[in-house]
Amino acid sequence: MEKDNIGFLGRDDVVELAPGLYVIAGRNKSRFPFCNAFLITGTETVLIDTGIGYKKLKALDEQCHIDRVIISHPHPDHISGFDLLRDRILMLPEETPAGVDDLFKLGRRFTGTEENGRMWADFARNILNLEPLREPDGRFGDGEVLDFGGIQLEAIHTAGHLYDHYCFFDRNSRTLITTDIDFSSFGPWYGNPGSAIEPFIESIHRLMKYPYERVCSSHKPLIEGDATEDFEKFLAAFERHRQMILKLCNRPTTLHKMTEQSPFYHHRLKHKSIQYLFERNMIRKNLDLLIRDGLVAMENGLFSKVKS
């Protein structure tokens, strides 16, 4: 198929990060269940993540014809629309377990149980209109350089948000793609069983050491120049979360009661059962660290702040 990059790349929702490297804004200002995607027009046309919205993805493919799809991590907002490109070369992180071709298996991984996995799969299929991935044609690992001619992306394993979460760095243009280290006002999200707070923090510090000149994430606009302030503000949200959960323990309380207060989502998610699961996980991860650090005690299912 003849490629016509110029027509699509002249749109307002496409920003050139470097020659041959572009960010394409997702629908609804790239808010969940959409995300930014990153297009490479080098020796082949490559798309990192597919969640820009079905119509936009179809228009992009018609004008550029995508040869290869790279998935940064298999959360629904990053894989939606993949079904349109199912016949293209697919690459996944080497840490991503088998089962990406089955929504129930994904759901079980993202919620931790069979019952909740089925609920998540129904949510993904019926609310998000999500189709699963397929088993990949290849995988990439930490430190591997993906060479596409003028664009040479270093794959950076950044666990925390999800164990198999990846970011990318183009050393030629010094462009850092931080995917879901996204600088959102919500702060870091770690609501899956395979998410973890301390590896998340370590991943952010690792990225800050790269000699970048611009930073672009999956849900926010491009940051030109020094992004230290943005990184530090995002890091500060971990402490804000920690203090928020510690405050809930001023009086003895249960995990269920804390979750019902919805300190993270403030009851904004329409699917309340999904909200409950993710909120409970985030609260529990903070509680585990507070208990380890001697700031909270748990007795008979009640969590309480340790008096100094």
C-alpha positions, 0 to 999 in steps of 0.5 A: 500500500502506498503511504501518505504520511503528510495528510494525517501528520498535518492534523492539529492532534498530531505533534512532531516530537522529532523527525520521524517520531510523532505523538497522536492525541487520543480521543477525549483529551487522551483520558481513559479509556483512551491514550496517546499513541506514538508513531514512527515513520522510519524503515517501517511505520510503527505505532506504540499503543493503539488506544487513540480511538477506533475512527482515528486509528482507522484514518491513521492506518489508511494514510500511513499503513502501520507495519508494526504495533508495539504495546507498552503494557496491556491495560485496556486504554493502550490496547483498544483498537488493536483488532483493526491491526490484528494482521500486523507485526505485534511486539509485547514486553518480555515480562507480559505473561501469556493470556493476552488473547483472552479477556477473562485471563486478562481480567483475572490478572488485573483483579486477582480472582476468577470471579472478579476476572469474569466481572472485569472481562464483562466490563471490558467487553460490554462497556469498553468494547474491548477486544483482546490482543493475540500472542505476539510475533516478538518481544522486547526487554529492558535496555533493548534498542529497537532500531527503525532507521532514524529512530532508535528507541531504548526500551525501559522496563519501568515496573510499578504501574504494572509489572510489565510497564515500559517507557522508551527513549530515543537517544538521537532526539533525546525524546523520552516517552513515559507512557503511564508515568503520565503527570496526571492530577490523579497521581500514580495509579497502582490498582492491580495486584501486580502493581507496587508503590516502591518499584513505581517510585524507583522507576520514576527516579530512573527515568529522571536520570535520562538526558532527555530534551522533551518528555511525552506521556500517554495522557498529557501534552508534550513537555519541552525542556526540563521536566524535573518539576513535573516528575517531582510533583508526580512523585509527591502524590505518593506521599499525598496518598500515604498521608490520606490513608494514614488519616483514615486510620486515626480511628480504628477502621476496616479496609472495607470502610476505607474503601467505601469512602473512595479516597482516590476516585471520590465515587466518580467511576460509573462501574462501582464494583470495578472502582471498589476493586482498584480502590481497595488495592491502592489503599491496601498497598499503602496500608502494607507500607504504613504497617511495615514502617510502624505507623499503622497497626492491624488487630482483629481486622481493624487498622489504626494509627500508631500513637507516637 
